[in-house]
Amino acid sequence: MVDKLITQLAREGGAIVSSNECTPMEIADARATGRFAADEHGFGYVLRTREWLALQKARFEFQTQAAADALVLCHKIEECGCSPTLTEASILASNLRAKLACPIA
C-alpha cells in the first residue's frame, strides 16, 4: 500500500507524511481520494499534494508578515510613549486580530 503512495509522489510531487501529523479531516480526505496508506505495522501515511504544500507556504508567509507588522506597531506605540485608552486599545486589538486572520482559504 505504501508503495502506491511512493509511485504517486514520483508522478505528481508533494510529500508523504505520517498520518499522526494530519487532522482527522485531512486523513478522511486522503482516504477518499486515494492518498492514504497503512504499512504492515499499522502506521498510516498521507500523500500531501503539491497544491496543499503551496497553500501552507502561503499561509505561513502571510502570518509571518502579519506578526512582523504587529511587532512594528507595538514598537511605534512604545516609542511615542502614548498609552492608548481602552477604546483605542480595543480598536488596535481588533485590527491585529483581523491582520492575523489568514484570508487564504
N, C-alpha and C positions, 0 to 999 in steps of 0.2 A: 504493500500500500504506500509506504513512504517513497518507494521508487517512482511511483506515479507523480508525486509532488516534485521530485527532482527533475523528472522529464519536463513537467510544466514550467518549472523555474528556468530551465535551459532554453525552452522555447519562447516564453513570454516575459521573463525577467521578474523582478520583485524580490521577496525574501521569505525564507522558511523560518518560522519561529515556533517556540514551544507554545502549546495552547494555554499554558499557565500564564502567559503574558497577555492573553486576549480577554476581552469582555465576553460574557455569555452571548450577547447579540452578535459579536464578530464570529464566534465559534458556530453559532446557528447559521449565519450567512455562509460561512466557509463550507459547512456540511451541505447546505442546499445547492451550492454552486460547484461542488466537487473539488474544493481546495482544502479539505481536511483529511488527515490520515492518522492512524494509530500504528505504533510498532508492535512487535510481538510481546513487549513488556507492558503494554497498555498506555504508553506515553503518547500524548496527542501532539500533532503538528499542524500548523496552518500556513498556507501559502498566502502571504500578503502581496497584493498586486502592485505593480509599478505605480498605478494611479493612486492607490491608498498611501504608498510611501510619499509621493509628491504632495498629497494633501496634508499629511502630518508635518512635512517640512514647512509648508506654507503656514500652517497654524503656529508652529514653533517660532518662525521668523516674525509673524505678526505679534505674538505675545511678548517676544523678546523686545521688540521695538516699543510696544505699549509700556512695558515695565521701565525701559530706559527713559521714555517721556515722563513717566510718573516721578522718577528719581530726579530729573531736571526740575520739575515743578516743585518738588519738596525743597530742593536746594535754593530755588528762587524765593520761596516763602521764607526760608531761614535767613537768606542774605538781606532781604528788605526789612527783616526784624518785625514784620507785621504779625499780629496774632489775629487770625480770622475770627469773625463772630460765629456763633453756632450756625446761623443760616448760611454764611459763606463756606464754612467747613462742610456743611451738608451738600452744598452745590458742588464743591470740589470732590467730595467722596462720590457723588452721583456721576460726575464726569469721568472720574477714574474708573468706576465700575463699567461705564459704557465703553471706555477705551480698552479695558481688559477683556471685554466680551468679544470673542472672535467672530467676525462676520462671515468667515469662511465655513460653509456648512459641508 
